[in-house]
Amino acid sequence: MKFCSECAHPVALIVPEGDNRPRYVCAQCDAIHYQNPKLVIGSIPVWERDGELKVLLCKRAIEPRLGYWTLPAGFMENSETTSEAAMRETEEEAGANIELGELFSLLNVSQAHQVHLFYLARLVDLDFAAGIESLDVRLFAQHEIPWDELAFPTIRTTLELFFADRVKVLEGGRYGFHSQDIVRPMRMQSEPG
């Protein structure tokens, strides 16, 4: 940040009086510009018939990670709830109609200044299609998921947790809520920098 969004004067990175962290502060109007993590909200849309469960994944048509698979997710907009964001992103990226379930995972990605939230979701029908940010949208059984082509560690972690909980559900248990810190880089280790 170079200029104040309030008065357009230059800002300086300093620790404001009464604070304990560096913030961008305008010397002209004294505005303190706080920069906080962004929320990435998504869903785990599933279709289950005759005992077979499949998860809907989207192949990214945009950077970062163009051409890699992801759950439908994106940045939360102002004036929407997290559940509204999950439903909107699922519709935008996959054209899918879902019934939203409980919050399933909360993943802190501090190195990217993000928090990722994923909701359980059930596909209402099979009427889905790639949105403008997706090259392809497909249903995958667990053994079909392109694990080496997943876009981000948060997607892999969420899917691993989901399928581990699925075993519990089949044994009479239920899906849990999971909170973790993702400390590895958002780009997979095998990928060039």
The 8 nearest C-alpha neighbors of each residue, nearest first, counted from 0:
[[1, 2, 23, 10, 3, 11, 9, 12],
 [0, 2, 10, 9, 3, 11, 8, 23],
 [3, 1, 9, 7, 10, 8, 0, 4],
 [2, 4, 7, 5, 8, 6, 10, 25],
 [3, 5, 7, 6, 2, 8, 32, 30],
 [4, 6, 3, 7, 30, 28, 8, 2],
 [5, 7, 3, 8, 4, 28, 27, 2],
 [8, 6, 3, 2, 4, 5, 9, 10],
 [7, 9, 2, 3, 6, 10, 27, 25],
 [10, 8, 2, 1, 3, 25, 7, 11],
 [11, 9, 25, 24, 2, 1, 23, 3],
 [12, 10, 23, 24, 13, 25, 9, 26],
 [11, 13, 23, 22, 21, 24, 10, 14],
 [14, 12, 21, 22, 15, 11, 23, 24],
 [13, 15, 21, 20, 22, 19, 18, 16],
 [16, 14, 18, 13, 17, 22, 21, 24],
 [15, 17, 18, 14, 19, 13, 20, 21],
 [16, 18, 15, 19, 14, 20, 21, 13],
 [19, 17, 15, 16, 20, 14, 21, 22],
 [18, 20, 14, 17, 21, 15, 16, 22],
 [21, 19, 14, 18, 22, 15, 13, 17],
 [20, 22, 14, 13, 12, 23, 19, 15],
 [23, 21, 12, 13, 14, 24, 33, 20],
 [22, 24, 12, 32, 11, 10, 31, 13],
 [25, 23, 31, 10, 11, 30, 22, 32],
 [24, 26, 10, 29, 30, 27, 28, 3],
 [25, 27, 29, 28, 24, 10, 11, 9],
 [26, 28, 25, 29, 8, 6, 9, 30],
 [27, 29, 30, 25, 26, 6, 5, 8],
 [30, 28, 25, 26, 27, 24, 31, 10],
 [31, 29, 25, 28, 24, 32, 5, 3],
 [30, 32, 24, 23, 33, 29, 25, 22],
 [33, 31, 23, 24, 30, 22, 34, 3],
 [34, 32, 31, 22, 35, 23, 24, 21],
 [35, 33, 32, 36, 22, 23, 37, 112],
 [34, 36, 33, 37, 112, 113, 38, 32],
 [37, 35, 112, 113, 38, 114, 34, 109],
 [36, 38, 113, 114, 112, 39, 35, 74],
 [37, 39, 114, 75, 74, 113, 115, 40],
 [38, 40, 74, 115, 73, 75, 114, 116],
 [41, 39, 116, 72, 85, 73, 115, 117],
 [72, 42, 40, 85, 117, 71, 116, 118],
 [41, 43, 118, 117, 85, 44, 119, 120],
 [42, 44, 119, 120, 118, 45, 70, 117],
 [45, 43, 120, 121, 55, 122, 54, 42],
 [46, 44, 54, 121, 53, 122, 55, 120],
 [47, 45, 53, 122, 52, 121, 54, 48],
 [46, 48, 52, 51, 53, 50, 45, 49],
 [47, 49, 51, 50, 52, 46, 53, 45],
 [50, 48, 51, 47, 52, 46, 53, 140],
 [49, 51, 48, 47, 52, 169, 53, 46],
 [52, 50, 48, 47, 49, 53, 140, 46],
 [51, 53, 47, 46, 140, 50, 45, 48],
 [52, 54, 140, 139, 46, 45, 138, 47],
 [53, 55, 45, 139, 138, 44, 56, 140],
 [54, 56, 138, 44, 137, 45, 139, 53],
 [57, 55, 70, 69, 137, 136, 68, 138],
 [56, 58, 136, 69, 68, 135, 133, 70],
 [59, 57, 68, 135, 134, 133, 67, 66],
 [58, 60, 133, 66, 65, 61, 67, 134],
 [59, 61, 133, 132, 134, 65, 66, 58],
 [62, 60, 65, 59, 132, 63, 64, 133],
 [63, 61, 65, 64, 60, 59, 66, 132],
 [62, 64, 65, 61, 150, 59, 67, 186],
 [65, 63, 62, 67, 150, 66, 59, 61],
 [64, 66, 62, 61, 59, 60, 67, 63],
 [67, 65, 59, 58, 60, 64, 68, 134],
 [66, 68, 150, 148, 58, 149, 59, 64],
 [69, 67, 58, 149, 150, 57, 148, 59],
 [70, 68, 57, 56, 150, 149, 154, 71],
 [69, 71, 56, 72, 57, 43, 154, 42],
 [70, 72, 89, 41, 92, 88, 42, 69],
 [41, 73, 71, 40, 88, 70, 39, 42],
 [72, 74, 39, 40, 88, 41, 75, 71],
 [73, 75, 39, 38, 40, 76, 37, 72],
 [74, 76, 84, 38, 39, 40, 73, 77],
 [77, 75, 79, 74, 78, 84, 80, 38],
 [76, 78, 79, 75, 80, 84, 74, 81],
 [79, 77, 76, 80, 75, 83, 84, 81],
 [80, 78, 77, 83, 76, 84, 81, 75],
 [79, 81, 83, 82, 84, 78, 75, 77],
 [80, 82, 84, 83, 85, 40, 79, 75],
 [81, 83, 85, 84, 80, 86, 99, 118],
 [82, 84, 80, 86, 81, 85, 79, 87],
 [83, 85, 81, 87, 82, 86, 75, 88],
 [86, 84, 41, 82, 88, 40, 83, 87],
 [85, 87, 89, 83, 84, 88, 90, 82],
 [88, 86, 84, 90, 89, 85, 91, 83],
 [87, 89, 91, 85, 72, 90, 86, 92],
 [90, 88, 71, 86, 87, 92, 93, 91],
 [89, 91, 94, 95, 87, 88, 93, 92],
 [92, 90, 88, 89, 130, 94, 93, 87],
 [91, 93, 130, 89, 90, 132, 88, 133],
 [92, 94, 129, 95, 128, 90, 130, 89],
 [95, 93, 90, 127, 128, 91, 92, 130],
 [96, 94, 127, 90, 93, 89, 97, 126],
 [95, 97, 123, 122, 90, 124, 94, 98],
 [98, 96, 122, 123, 121, 99, 120, 95],
 [97, 99, 121, 120, 123, 122, 100, 96],
 [98, 100, 120, 97, 119, 121, 118, 101],
 [101, 99, 119, 120, 118, 98, 102, 121],
 [100, 102, 119, 118, 103, 99, 120, 176],
 [101, 103, 118, 117, 104, 119, 176, 100],
 [104, 102, 176, 118, 117, 119, 101, 177],
 [105, 103, 177, 117, 116, 178, 176, 102],
 [104, 106, 116, 178, 115, 177, 179, 107],
 [105, 107, 115, 179, 180, 114, 178, 108],
 [106, 108, 114, 180, 109, 181, 179, 115],
 [109, 107, 113, 181, 111, 110, 114, 112],
 [108, 110, 112, 111, 107, 113, 182, 114],
 [109, 111, 112, 108, 182, 184, 113, 185],
 [110, 112, 109, 113, 108, 185, 36, 184],
 [113, 111, 36, 109, 110, 108, 37, 114],
 [114, 112, 37, 36, 108, 111, 38, 109],
 [113, 115, 107, 38, 106, 108, 39, 37],
 [116, 114, 39, 106, 105, 40, 38, 107],
 [117, 115, 105, 40, 104, 41, 39, 106],
 [118, 116, 41, 42, 104, 103, 40, 102],
 [119, 117, 102, 42, 103, 101, 43, 100],
 [118, 120, 100, 43, 101, 42, 103, 102],
 [121, 119, 99, 44, 100, 43, 98, 42],
 [120, 122, 45, 98, 44, 97, 123, 46],
 [121, 123, 97, 124, 46, 45, 44, 96],
 [122, 124, 97, 96, 121, 98, 125, 95],
 [125, 123, 122, 126, 96, 95, 97, 127],
 [124, 126, 127, 122, 123, 95, 46, 96],
 [125, 127, 124, 95, 128, 96, 94, 123],
 [128, 126, 95, 94, 125, 93, 129, 96],
 [129, 127, 94, 93, 136, 130, 126, 95],
 [128, 130, 93, 133, 135, 136, 92, 134],
 [129, 131, 92, 133, 132, 93, 91, 94],
 [130, 132, 133, 129, 92, 60, 91, 134],
 [133, 131, 60, 130, 92, 61, 59, 134],
 [134, 132, 60, 59, 129, 130, 58, 135],
 [135, 133, 60, 58, 59, 129, 132, 136],
 [134, 136, 58, 129, 133, 57, 137, 128],
 [135, 137, 57, 129, 56, 128, 93, 58],
 [138, 136, 55, 56, 139, 135, 57, 54],
 [137, 139, 55, 54, 53, 56, 140, 136],
 [140, 138, 53, 54, 143, 144, 141, 55],
 [139, 141, 53, 143, 142, 52, 54, 144],
 [140, 142, 143, 144, 139, 53, 162, 54],
 [141, 143, 140, 144, 139, 145, 146, 53],
 [144, 142, 140, 139, 141, 145, 146, 138],
 [143, 145, 146, 139, 141, 142, 140, 54],
 [146, 144, 148, 147, 143, 149, 68, 142],
 [145, 147, 148, 144, 149, 155, 143, 68],
 [148, 146, 145, 149, 144, 150, 67, 187],
 [149, 147, 145, 67, 146, 68, 150, 66],
 [150, 148, 68, 67, 146, 147, 151, 69],
 [149, 151, 67, 68, 69, 64, 148, 154],
 [150, 152, 153, 154, 185, 149, 186, 155],
 [153, 151, 155, 154, 185, 156, 187, 150],
 [152, 154, 156, 151, 155, 157, 106, 181],
 [155, 153, 157, 152, 151, 156, 158, 69],
 [154, 156, 152, 158, 153, 157, 159, 149],
 [157, 155, 153, 159, 154, 158, 152, 160],
 [156, 158, 160, 154, 159, 155, 161, 153],
 [157, 159, 161, 155, 160, 156, 154, 162],
 [160, 158, 156, 162, 161, 157, 155, 163],
 [161, 159, 163, 157, 158, 162, 156, 164],
 [160, 162, 158, 164, 159, 163, 157, 165],
 [161, 163, 165, 164, 159, 160, 158, 166],
 [164, 162, 160, 165, 161, 166, 159, 167],
 [163, 165, 167, 161, 166, 162, 174, 160],
 [166, 164, 162, 168, 167, 163, 161, 169],
 [165, 167, 169, 164, 168, 163, 170, 162],
 [168, 166, 172, 164, 170, 165, 169, 173],
 [169, 167, 172, 173, 165, 171, 170, 166],
 [168, 170, 166, 167, 171, 165, 172, 173],
 [171, 169, 167, 168, 172, 166, 165, 173],
 [172, 170, 168, 169, 167, 173, 166, 165],
 [173, 171, 168, 167, 170, 169, 174, 164],
 [172, 174, 168, 175, 167, 171, 164, 165],
 [173, 175, 164, 168, 165, 176, 172, 167],
 [176, 174, 173, 177, 103, 164, 104, 161],
 [175, 177, 103, 104, 102, 178, 174, 105],
 [178, 176, 104, 103, 105, 175, 179, 160],
 [179, 177, 105, 104, 106, 176, 180, 107],
 [180, 178, 106, 107, 181, 105, 177, 104],
 [179, 181, 107, 106, 182, 108, 178, 109],
 [182, 180, 108, 183, 107, 179, 106, 153],
 [183, 181, 180, 184, 108, 110, 109, 107],
 [182, 184, 181, 185, 152, 186, 187, 110],
 [185, 183, 186, 182, 187, 188, 110, 152],
 [184, 186, 151, 152, 187, 183, 111, 153],
 [187, 185, 184, 151, 188, 190, 152, 150],
 [186, 188, 190, 189, 185, 184, 151, 152],
 [187, 189, 190, 186, 184, 191, 183, 185],
 [190, 188, 187, 191, 186, 192, 147, 148],
 [189, 191, 188, 187, 192, 186, 64, 185],
 [192, 190, 189, 188, 187, 186, 64, 184],
 [191, 190, 186, 188, 189, 187, 184, 185]]
